[in-house]
Each structure stands twice: as structure tokens, then as C-alpha cells.
Amino acid sequence: MAELQDAFGVEAILHKGDDGIYDVVVDGELLFSKHEVGRFPDEGEIVERLKAKRG
């Protein structure tokens, strides 16, 4: 979460879930889902996806 703070100056909010769910949602859009890809994101992967989304 510090990675998002460093890259974008925003604070991420962690919502506790159940059953090992790990989803990253930005502005209501699913950016990453552990359930869909079967793994946690690699270091820097969320930042790169956010940069790509922003153009």
C-alpha cells in the first residue's frame, strides 16, 4: 500500500474480506483479482496497471 502512496500520493484502503479474496478496485472498476489469476500481484504490478488505466 505504501507503493501506491509513493507513486500516486494516495492512500489505499484495505477492506477485510473472506475466503482469501484479494481484489483491487479503483473507481468501481476491478483492476486485479487474485481469484481470476490465481496469485497475488507481483511487486509494482498494481502501480503499472494504474498507470496504464490513466493513460
C-alpha distances in whole Angstrom, upper triangle without the diagonal:
4,5,5,7,9,10,11,11,9,7,6,8,9,12,14,16,19,21,18,17,13,13,11,13,13,16,18,18,17,15,14,16,16,19,21,20,20,17,13,12,13,11,11,12,10,10,14,14,13,15,18,18,18,21
4,5,5,6,9,10,9,9,8,8,11,12,16,18,20,23,24,21,20,17,17,14,16,16,19,21,21,20,18,17,19,19,23,24,23,23,20,16,14,14,11,11,13,12,11,14,16,14,16,19,19,19,22
4,5,5,6,8,9,10,10,10,13,14,17,19,21,24,25,21,20,17,16,14,16,15,18,20,19,18,16,15,18,18,22,23,21,22,19,15,12,12,9,8,10,9,7,11,13,12,13,16,17,17,19
4,5,5,6,7,6,7,7,11,12,16,18,20,23,25,22,20,16,15,12,13,12,15,17,17,16,14,14,17,18,21,22,21,22,19,16,13,14,11,9,11,8,7,10,11,9,11,14,14,14,17
4,6,6,4,5,6,7,11,13,17,20,22,25,27,24,22,19,18,15,16,14,16,19,19,19,17,18,20,21,25,25,25,26,23,19,17,17,14,12,14,12,10,14,15,12,13,17,17,16,19
4,6,6,8,9,11,15,17,20,23,25,28,29,26,25,21,20,17,18,17,19,22,22,21,19,19,22,23,27,27,26,27,23,20,17,17,13,11,14,13,10,13,15,13,13,17,18,16,19
4,6,8,10,12,15,17,21,23,25,28,29,26,24,21,19,16,17,15,17,20,19,19,16,17,21,22,25,25,24,25,23,19,16,16,13,10,12,10,7,10,12,10,9,13,14,13,15
4,5,9,10,14,17,20,23,25,28,29,27,24,21,19,15,15,13,15,18,18,18,16,17,21,22,26,26,25,27,24,21,18,18,15,12,14,12,9,11,12,9,9,13,13,11,14
4,7,10,13,16,19,23,25,28,30,27,25,22,20,17,17,15,16,19,20,20,18,20,23,24,28,28,27,29,26,23,20,20,18,15,17,14,12,15,16,13,13,17,16,15,17
4,6,10,13,16,19,22,25,27,25,23,19,18,14,14,12,13,16,17,18,16,18,20,22,25,26,25,27,24,21,19,20,17,15,16,13,12,15,15,12,13,17,16,14,18
4,7,10,13,16,19,22,25,22,20,17,16,13,13,12,14,16,17,17,16,17,20,21,24,25,25,26,23,20,18,19,17,16,17,14,13,17,17,14,16,19,18,17,20
4,7,10,13,15,19,21,19,17,14,12,10,10,10,12,14,15,14,13,14,16,17,20,21,21,22,20,16,15,17,16,15,15,12,12,15,15,13,15,18,17,17,20
4,6,10,12,16,19,17,15,13,12,10,10,11,12,13,15,15,15,15,16,17,19,21,22,22,20,17,17,19,18,17,17,14,15,18,17,15,19,21,19,19,23
4,6,9,13,15,13,12,10,10,9,11,12,14,15,16,15,15,14,14,15,17,19,20,20,18,15,15,18,17,17,17,14,16,19,18,17,20,22,21,21,25
4,6,10,13,12,10,10,10,10,11,13,15,14,16,14,15,15,14,15,16,18,20,20,18,16,17,20,20,20,20,17,19,22,20,19,22,24,22,23,27
4,7,10,10,9,9,11,12,13,16,18,17,18,16,17,16,15,14,15,18,20,19,18,15,17,20,21,22,21,18,21,24,22,22,25,26,25,26,30
4,7,7,6,8,9,12,13,17,18,17,17,15,17,15,13,12,13,16,18,16,16,15,17,20,21,22,21,19,22,24,22,22,26,27,25,27,30
4,6,6,9,11,14,16,20,22,19,20,17,19,17,14,13,12,16,17,16,16,15,18,21,23,25,23,21,24,26,24,25,28,29,27,30,33
4,6,9,12,15,17,21,23,21,21,18,19,16,13,11,10,14,15,13,14,14,17,20,23,24,23,21,25,26,24,25,29,29,28,31,33
4,6,10,13,16,19,22,20,20,16,17,14,11,8,8,12,13,11,11,10,14,17,19,21,19,18,22,23,22,23,26,26,25,28,31
4,6,10,12,16,19,16,16,13,14,11,8,7,7,10,12,10,11,10,13,16,18,20,17,16,19,21,19,20,23,24,22,25,28
4,7,10,13,16,15,14,11,11,8,6,5,7,10,11,10,9,7,9,13,15,16,14,12,16,17,16,16,20,20,19,22,24
4,6,10,13,11,10,7,8,6,4,6,8,9,11,11,11,9,10,14,15,15,13,11,14,16,13,14,17,18,16,19,21
4,7,10,10,8,6,5,5,6,9,11,12,12,14,13,11,10,13,14,13,11,8,11,13,10,10,14,15,13,15,18
4,7,6,5,4,5,7,9,12,13,13,15,17,16,14,13,16,17,16,14,10,13,14,11,10,14,15,12,14,17
4,5,5,7,7,9,12,15,17,17,18,20,19,17,15,18,18,16,14,10,12,13,11,8,12,13,10,11,14
4,6,9,10,13,15,18,20,19,21,23,22,20,19,21,21,19,18,14,15,16,13,11,14,14,11,12,15
4,7,9,12,13,17,17,17,19,21,21,20,19,22,22,21,19,15,17,18,15,13,16,16,13,14,17
4,6,9,11,15,15,14,16,19,19,18,16,19,20,19,16,13,15,15,12,11,14,14,10,12,15
4,6,7,11,12,11,13,15,15,14,13,17,18,17,14,11,14,14,11,11,14,14,11,14,17
4,7,10,12,11,12,14,14,13,11,13,15,13,10,8,10,11,7,8,11,11,9,12,14
4,7,9,8,8,11,10,9,8,11,13,12,9,7,11,11,8,10,13,13,12,15,17
4,5,5,6,8,8,8,9,12,15,15,12,11,14,15,12,14,17,17,16,19,21
4,5,5,5,5,6,7,11,14,15,12,12,16,16,14,16,19,19,19,22,24
4,6,5,7,9,11,15,18,19,16,15,19,19,17,19,22,21,21,24,26
4,6,8,10,11,15,18,18,15,15,18,18,15,18,21,19,19,22,24
4,6,8,9,12,15,16,13,13,17,16,14,17,20,18,19,22,23
4,7,10,12,16,17,15,15,19,19,17,20,23,22,22,25,26
4,6,9,12,14,12,13,16,17,16,18,21,20,21,24,25
4,7,9,12,10,10,14,15,14,16,19,19,19,22,24
4,7,8,6,7,10,11,10,13,15,15,16,19,20
4,6,5,8,10,10,11,14,15,16,17,20,21
4,6,8,9,10,12,13,14,16,17,19,20
4,6,5,6,9,10,11,12,14,16,17
4,5,5,6,9,10,11,12,14,15
4,5,5,6,9,10,10,12,14
4,5,5,6,9,10,11,12
4,5,5,6,9,10,11
4,5,5,6,9,10
4,5,5,6,9
4,5,5,6
4,5,5
4,5
4
